Amino acid sequence: MGEAKRRKELGMPPRDKKKKNMDKKAGFLNNLSAKYPFLPFILGGVLLTILIVDLVNYYK
Protein backbone atom coordinates (compact mmCIF):
# COMPACT_ATOMS: atom_id res chain seq x y z
CA MET A 1 0.00 0.00 0.00
CA GLY A 2 1.35 3.40 -0.94
CA GLU A 3 1.91 6.21 1.46
CA ALA A 4 -0.80 8.36 -0.11
CA LYS A 5 -3.47 5.71 0.44
CA ARG A 6 -2.28 5.05 3.98
CA ARG A 7 -2.38 8.74 4.83
CA LYS A 8 -5.86 9.02 3.34
CA GLU A 9 -7.15 6.08 5.40
CA LEU A 10 -5.67 7.58 8.56
CA GLY A 11 -7.34 10.91 7.80
CA MET A 12 -4.07 12.75 7.43
CA PRO A 13 -3.53 15.50 4.86
CA PRO A 14 -1.24 14.86 1.89
CA ARG A 15 2.45 15.21 2.60
CA ASP A 16 3.94 18.62 1.89
CA LYS A 17 6.64 18.62 -0.75
CA LYS A 18 9.95 19.99 0.41
CA LYS A 19 11.00 23.02 -1.59
CA LYS A 20 14.61 24.00 -1.97
CA ASN A 21 15.36 27.50 -0.81
CA MET A 22 16.24 29.29 -4.05
CA ASP A 23 15.81 32.73 -2.53
CA LYS A 24 19.44 32.97 -1.49
CA LYS A 25 20.90 36.28 -2.47
CA ALA A 26 23.75 35.95 -4.89
CA GLY A 27 26.88 37.96 -4.29
CA PHE A 28 27.75 41.20 -6.02
CA LEU A 29 30.27 39.57 -8.34
CA ASN A 30 27.84 36.83 -9.35
CA ASN A 31 25.17 39.39 -10.23
CA LEU A 32 27.67 41.51 -12.12
CA SER A 33 29.07 38.58 -14.11
CA ALA A 34 25.57 37.37 -14.95
CA LYS A 35 24.57 40.82 -16.14
CA TYR A 36 27.76 41.51 -18.14
CA PRO A 37 29.37 38.21 -19.22
CA PHE A 38 31.94 40.01 -21.43
CA LEU A 39 33.30 42.13 -18.56
CA PRO A 40 36.27 39.84 -17.65
CA PHE A 41 37.56 40.02 -21.22
CA ILE A 42 37.38 43.81 -21.24
CA LEU A 43 39.13 44.08 -17.87
CA GLY A 44 41.78 41.60 -18.99
CA GLY A 45 42.42 43.60 -22.16
CA VAL A 46 42.71 46.84 -20.24
CA LEU A 47 45.09 45.27 -17.74
CA LEU A 48 47.21 43.78 -20.51
CA THR A 49 47.35 47.14 -22.29
CA ILE A 50 48.45 48.90 -19.09
CA LEU A 51 51.16 46.30 -18.49
CA ILE A 52 52.50 46.60 -22.05
CA VAL A 53 52.57 50.42 -21.86
CA ASP A 54 54.36 50.23 -18.52
CA LEU A 55 56.90 47.77 -19.93
CA VAL A 56 57.59 50.00 -22.97
CA ASN A 57 58.00 53.08 -20.75
CA TYR A 58 60.35 51.22 -18.42
CA TYR A 59 62.78 50.23 -21.17
CA LYS A 60 62.92 53.68 -22.82
Biopython code that builds the backbone (N, CA, C, O; Angstrom):
import numpy as np
from Bio.PDB.StructureBuilder import StructureBuilder

atoms = [
    (1, "MET", "N", (0.851, -1.175, 0.000)),
    (1, "MET", "CA", (0.000, 0.000, 0.000)),
    (1, "MET", "C", (0.893, 1.233, 0.000)),
    (1, "MET", "O", (1.870, 1.306, 0.745)),
    (2, "GLY", "N", (0.550, 2.187, -0.834)),
    (2, "GLY", "CA", (1.354, 3.395, -0.940)),
    (2, "GLY", "C", (1.103, 4.355, 0.206)),
    (2, "GLY", "O", (0.107, 4.258, 0.923)),
    (3, "GLU", "N", (2.018, 5.266, 0.355)),
    (3, "GLU", "CA", (1.913, 6.213, 1.463)),
    (3, "GLU", "C", (0.695, 7.109, 1.321)),
    (3, "GLU", "O", (0.073, 7.469, 2.321)),
    (4, "ALA", "N", (0.347, 7.474, 0.096)),
    (4, "ALA", "CA", (-0.796, 8.364, -0.109)),
    (4, "ALA", "C", (-2.088, 7.695, 0.357)),
    (4, "ALA", "O", (-2.911, 8.324, 1.022)),
    (5, "LYS", "N", (-2.264, 6.421, 0.006)),
    (5, "LYS", "CA", (-3.469, 5.709, 0.436)),
    (5, "LYS", "C", (-3.494, 5.545, 1.951)),
    (5, "LYS", "O", (-4.539, 5.705, 2.580)),
    (6, "ARG", "N", (-2.353, 5.230, 2.526)),
    (6, "ARG", "CA", (-2.283, 5.053, 3.977)),
    (6, "ARG", "C", (-2.614, 6.350, 4.695)),
    (6, "ARG", "O", (-3.345, 6.347, 5.686)),
    (7, "ARG", "N", (-2.084, 7.449, 4.203)),
    (7, "ARG", "CA", (-2.379, 8.739, 4.835)),
    (7, "ARG", "C", (-3.850, 9.088, 4.702)),
    (7, "ARG", "O", (-4.442, 9.665, 5.613)),
    (8, "LYS", "N", (-4.443, 8.735, 3.560)),
    (8, "LYS", "CA", (-5.865, 9.017, 3.340)),
    (8, "LYS", "C", (-6.727, 8.200, 4.294)),
    (8, "LYS", "O", (-7.695, 8.719, 4.850)),
    (9, "GLU", "N", (-6.390, 6.935, 4.488)),
    (9, "GLU", "CA", (-7.147, 6.080, 5.401)),
    (9, "GLU", "C", (-7.032, 6.548, 6.841)),
    (9, "GLU", "O", (-7.976, 6.421, 7.622)),
    (10, "LEU", "N", (-5.871, 7.090, 7.189)),
    (10, "LEU", "CA", (-5.673, 7.575, 8.556)),
    (10, "LEU", "C", (-6.268, 8.969, 8.760)),
    (10, "LEU", "O", (-6.293, 9.476, 9.881)),
    (11, "GLY", "N", (-6.742, 9.581, 7.693)),
    (11, "GLY", "CA", (-7.340, 10.910, 7.797)),
    (11, "GLY", "C", (-6.317, 12.027, 7.861)),
    (11, "GLY", "O", (-6.615, 13.128, 8.325)),
    (12, "MET", "N", (-5.131, 11.747, 7.403)),
    (12, "MET", "CA", (-4.074, 12.753, 7.428)),
    (12, "MET", "C", (-4.057, 13.502, 6.101)),
    (12, "MET", "O", (-4.442, 12.946, 5.071)),
    (13, "PRO", "N", (-3.619, 14.746, 6.116)),
    (13, "PRO", "CA", (-3.531, 15.499, 4.864)),
    (13, "PRO", "C", (-2.365, 14.973, 4.026)),
    (13, "PRO", "O", (-1.473, 14.306, 4.551)),
    (14, "PRO", "N", (-2.371, 15.272, 2.731)),
    (14, "PRO", "CA", (-1.238, 14.856, 1.893)),
    (14, "PRO", "C", (0.065, 15.464, 2.392)),
    (14, "PRO", "O", (0.084, 16.544, 2.984)),
    (15, "ARG", "N", (1.135, 14.753, 2.142)),
    (15, "ARG", "CA", (2.446, 15.205, 2.602)),
    (15, "ARG", "C", (2.869, 16.443, 1.824)),
    (15, "ARG", "O", (2.694, 16.518, 0.608)),
    (16, "ASP", "N", (3.428, 17.411, 2.542)),
    (16, "ASP", "CA", (3.938, 18.619, 1.894)),
    (16, "ASP", "C", (5.241, 18.299, 1.199)),
    (16, "ASP", "O", (6.093, 17.603, 1.751)),
    (17, "LYS", "N", (5.399, 18.809, -0.020)),
    (17, "LYS", "CA", (6.642, 18.617, -0.748)),
    (17, "LYS", "C", (7.671, 19.608, -0.231)),
    (17, "LYS", "O", (7.373, 20.780, -0.003)),
    (18, "LYS", "N", (8.877, 19.114, -0.053)),
    (18, "LYS", "CA", (9.953, 19.991, 0.414)),
    (18, "LYS", "C", (10.448, 20.820, -0.759)),
    (18, "LYS", "O", (10.764, 20.286, -1.822)),
    (19, "LYS", "N", (10.512, 22.109, -0.558)),
    (19, "LYS", "CA", (10.998, 23.015, -1.595)),
    (19, "LYS", "C", (12.391, 23.477, -1.216)),
    (19, "LYS", "O", (12.663, 23.814, -0.063)),
    (20, "LYS", "N", (13.270, 23.488, -2.209)),
    (20, "LYS", "CA", (14.610, 23.995, -1.968)),
    (20, "LYS", "C", (14.552, 25.509, -1.890)),
    (20, "LYS", "O", (13.804, 26.156, -2.624)),
    (21, "ASN", "N", (15.340, 26.056, -1.004)),
    (21, "ASN", "CA", (15.357, 27.500, -0.810)),
    (21, "ASN", "C", (16.199, 28.137, -1.910)),
    (21, "ASN", "O", (17.427, 28.157, -1.823)),
    (22, "MET", "N", (15.542, 28.654, -2.941)),
    (22, "MET", "CA", (16.240, 29.286, -4.053)),
    (22, "MET", "C", (16.282, 30.813, -3.891)),
    (22, "MET", "O", (16.702, 31.528, -4.801)),
    (23, "ASP", "N", (15.847, 31.297, -2.737)),
    (23, "ASP", "CA", (15.805, 32.733, -2.525)),
    (23, "ASP", "C", (17.103, 33.276, -1.947)),
    (23, "ASP", "O", (17.139, 34.407, -1.460)),
    (24, "LYS", "N", (18.161, 32.487, -1.994)),
    (24, "LYS", "CA", (19.443, 32.974, -1.489)),
    (24, "LYS", "C", (19.918, 34.117, -2.364)),
    (24, "LYS", "O", (19.831, 34.066, -3.591)),
    (25, "LYS", "N", (20.413, 35.133, -1.716)),
    (25, "LYS", "CA", (20.904, 36.281, -2.469)),
    (25, "LYS", "C", (22.296, 35.973, -3.004)),
    (25, "LYS", "O", (23.194, 35.571, -2.264)),
    (26, "ALA", "N", (22.445, 36.168, -4.268)),
    (26, "ALA", "CA", (23.754, 35.952, -4.888)),
    (26, "ALA", "C", (24.645, 37.144, -4.570)),
    (26, "ALA", "O", (24.165, 38.247, -4.309)),
    (27, "GLY", "N", (25.918, 36.906, -4.595)),
    (27, "GLY", "CA", (26.877, 37.958, -4.291)),
    (27, "GLY", "C", (26.942, 39.001, -5.390)),
    (27, "GLY", "O", (26.390, 38.826, -6.476)),
    (28, "PHE", "N", (27.622, 40.079, -5.082)),
    (28, "PHE", "CA", (27.747, 41.197, -6.020)),
    (28, "PHE", "C", (28.443, 40.766, -7.301)),
    (28, "PHE", "O", (28.011, 41.113, -8.400)),
    (29, "LEU", "N", (29.536, 39.997, -7.152)),
    (29, "LEU", "CA", (30.275, 39.571, -8.341)),
    (29, "LEU", "C", (29.462, 38.607, -9.198)),
    (29, "LEU", "O", (29.554, 38.645, -10.425)),
    (30, "ASN", "N", (28.674, 37.751, -8.573)),
    (30, "ASN", "CA", (27.838, 36.833, -9.347)),
    (30, "ASN", "C", (26.788, 37.597, -10.139)),
    (30, "ASN", "O", (26.540, 37.292, -11.305)),
    (31, "ASN", "N", (26.176, 38.580, -9.513)),
    (31, "ASN", "CA", (25.175, 39.385, -10.226)),
    (31, "ASN", "C", (25.817, 40.168, -11.366)),
    (31, "ASN", "O", (25.253, 40.273, -12.455)),
    (32, "LEU", "N", (26.986, 40.707, -11.108)),
    (32, "LEU", "CA", (27.674, 41.506, -12.121)),
    (32, "LEU", "C", (28.103, 40.634, -13.300)),
    (32, "LEU", "O", (27.962, 41.038, -14.454)),
    (33, "SER", "N", (28.624, 39.444, -13.013)),
    (33, "SER", "CA", (29.071, 38.584, -14.105)),
    (33, "SER", "C", (27.888, 38.006, -14.883)),
    (33, "SER", "O", (28.018, 37.703, -16.069)),
    (34, "ALA", "N", (26.748, 37.852, -14.233)),
    (34, "ALA", "CA", (25.567, 37.372, -14.954)),
    (34, "ALA", "C", (24.991, 38.472, -15.846)),
    (34, "ALA", "O", (24.454, 38.207, -16.921)),
    (35, "LYS", "N", (25.115, 39.696, -15.378)),
    (35, "LYS", "CA", (24.565, 40.818, -16.140)),
    (35, "LYS", "C", (25.463, 41.186, -17.321)),
    (35, "LYS", "O", (24.974, 41.502, -18.405)),
    (36, "TYR", "N", (26.793, 41.142, -17.101)),
    (36, "TYR", "CA", (27.758, 41.508, -18.136)),
    (36, "TYR", "C", (28.764, 40.367, -18.308)),
    (36, "TYR", "O", (29.835, 40.417, -17.704)),
    (37, "PRO", "N", (28.461, 39.352, -19.101)),
    (37, "PRO", "CA", (29.373, 38.211, -19.215)),
    (37, "PRO", "C", (30.672, 38.538, -19.960)),
    (37, "PRO", "O", (31.626, 37.766, -19.870)),
    (38, "PHE", "N", (30.741, 39.637, -20.680)),
    (38, "PHE", "CA", (31.942, 40.013, -21.430)),
    (38, "PHE", "C", (32.887, 40.872, -20.605)),
    (38, "PHE", "O", (33.976, 41.202, -21.076)),
    (39, "LEU", "N", (32.510, 41.237, -19.407)),
    (39, "LEU", "CA", (33.303, 42.131, -18.562)),
    (39, "LEU", "C", (34.702, 41.585, -18.237)),
    (39, "LEU", "O", (35.648, 42.372, -18.267)),
    (40, "PRO", "N", (34.898, 40.306, -17.931)),
    (40, "PRO", "CA", (36.269, 39.836, -17.647)),
    (40, "PRO", "C", (37.218, 40.004, -18.829)),
    (40, "PRO", "O", (38.404, 40.273, -18.635)),
    (41, "PHE", "N", (36.712, 39.849, -20.044)),
    (41, "PHE", "CA", (37.562, 40.021, -21.220)),
    (41, "PHE", "C", (37.976, 41.479, -21.393)),
    (41, "PHE", "O", (39.118, 41.764, -21.753)),
    (42, "ILE", "N", (37.059, 42.389, -21.139)),
    (42, "ILE", "CA", (37.379, 43.815, -21.240)),
    (42, "ILE", "C", (38.409, 44.199, -20.174)),
    (42, "ILE", "O", (39.390, 44.883, -20.467)),
    (43, "LEU", "N", (38.179, 43.754, -18.939)),
    (43, "LEU", "CA", (39.127, 44.076, -17.865)),
    (43, "LEU", "C", (40.496, 43.456, -18.122)),
    (43, "LEU", "O", (41.523, 44.075, -17.845)),
    (44, "GLY", "N", (40.511, 42.239, -18.649)),
    (44, "GLY", "CA", (41.784, 41.600, -18.989)),
    (44, "GLY", "C", (42.517, 42.347, -20.073)),
    (44, "GLY", "O", (43.735, 42.504, -19.998)),
    (45, "GLY", "N", (41.801, 42.814, -21.083)),
    (45, "GLY", "CA", (42.417, 43.596, -22.156)),
    (45, "GLY", "C", (42.976, 44.909, -21.664)),
    (45, "GLY", "O", (44.071, 45.311, -22.057)),
    (46, "VAL", "N", (42.235, 45.575, -20.809)),
    (46, "VAL", "CA", (42.705, 46.845, -20.244)),
    (46, "VAL", "C", (43.952, 46.612, -19.398)),
    (46, "VAL", "O", (44.917, 47.371, -19.492)),
    (47, "LEU", "N", (43.936, 45.575, -18.580)),
    (47, "LEU", "CA", (45.095, 45.274, -17.743)),
    (47, "LEU", "C", (46.317, 44.922, -18.589)),
    (47, "LEU", "O", (47.427, 45.366, -18.298)),
    (48, "LEU", "N", (46.113, 44.136, -19.620)),
    (48, "LEU", "CA", (47.214, 43.779, -20.511)),
    (48, "LEU", "C", (47.778, 45.011, -21.213)),
    (48, "LEU", "O", (48.994, 45.139, -21.356)),
    (49, "THR", "N", (46.916, 45.905, -21.645)),
    (49, "THR", "CA", (47.353, 47.143, -22.288)),
    (49, "THR", "C", (48.176, 47.992, -21.329)),
    (49, "THR", "O", (49.218, 48.525, -21.710)),
    (50, "ILE", "N", (47.719, 48.119, -20.099)),
    (50, "ILE", "CA", (48.454, 48.903, -19.095)),
    (50, "ILE", "C", (49.826, 48.290, -18.842)),
    (50, "ILE", "O", (50.823, 49.005, -18.745)),
    (51, "LEU", "N", (49.873, 46.956, -18.735)),
    (51, "LEU", "CA", (51.164, 46.301, -18.492)),
    (51, "LEU", "C", (52.123, 46.483, -19.659)),
    (51, "LEU", "O", (53.317, 46.693, -19.443)),
    (52, "ILE", "N", (51.637, 46.409, -20.874)),
    (52, "ILE", "CA", (52.500, 46.602, -22.049)),
    (52, "ILE", "C", (53.015, 48.033, -22.110)),
    (52, "ILE", "O", (54.195, 48.251, -22.385)),
    (53, "VAL", "N", (52.148, 49.011, -21.857)),
    (53, "VAL", "CA", (52.566, 50.416, -21.861)),
    (53, "VAL", "C", (53.597, 50.659, -20.775)),
    (53, "VAL", "O", (54.579, 51.363, -21.010)),
    (54, "ASP", "N", (53.401, 50.098, -19.602)),
    (54, "ASP", "CA", (54.363, 50.234, -18.521)),
    (54, "ASP", "C", (55.712, 49.618, -18.904)),
    (54, "ASP", "O", (56.765, 50.191, -18.626)),
    (55, "LEU", "N", (55.669, 48.459, -19.535)),
    (55, "LEU", "CA", (56.899, 47.766, -19.933)),
    (55, "LEU", "C", (57.656, 48.585, -20.971)),
    (55, "LEU", "O", (58.882, 48.683, -20.903)),
    (56, "VAL", "N", (56.951, 49.172, -21.926)),
    (56, "VAL", "CA", (57.594, 49.996, -22.971)),
    (56, "VAL", "C", (58.190, 51.229, -22.337)),
    (56, "VAL", "O", (59.310, 51.611, -22.679)),
    (57, "ASN", "N", (57.465, 51.879, -21.406)),
    (57, "ASN", "CA", (57.995, 53.084, -20.750)),
    (57, "ASN", "C", (59.191, 52.763, -19.866)),
    (57, "ASN", "O", (60.073, 53.607, -19.713)),
    (58, "TYR", "N", (59.249, 51.601, -19.293)),
    (58, "TYR", "CA", (60.353, 51.223, -18.417)),
    (58, "TYR", "C", (61.652, 51.055, -19.179)),
    (58, "TYR", "O", (62.715, 51.428, -18.682)),
    (59, "TYR", "N", (61.581, 50.491, -20.393)),
    (59, "TYR", "CA", (62.779, 50.227, -21.173)),
    (59, "TYR", "C", (63.175, 51.370, -22.104)),
    (59, "TYR", "O", (64.081, 51.197, -22.919)),
    (60, "LYS", "N", (62.527, 52.527, -22.010)),
    (60, "LYS", "CA", (62.916, 53.681, -22.825)),
    (60, "LYS", "C", (64.179, 54.304, -22.289)),
    (60, "LYS", "O", (64.664, 55.291, -22.844)),
]
sb = StructureBuilder()
sb.init_structure("model")
sb.init_model(0)
sb.init_chain("A")
sb.init_seg("    ")
for serial, (resi, resn, name, xyz) in enumerate(atoms, 1):
    if name == "N":
        sb.init_residue(resn, " ", resi, " ")
    sb.init_atom(name, np.array(xyz, "f"), 0.0, 1.0, " ", f" {name:<3s}", serial, name[0])
structure = sb.get_structure()
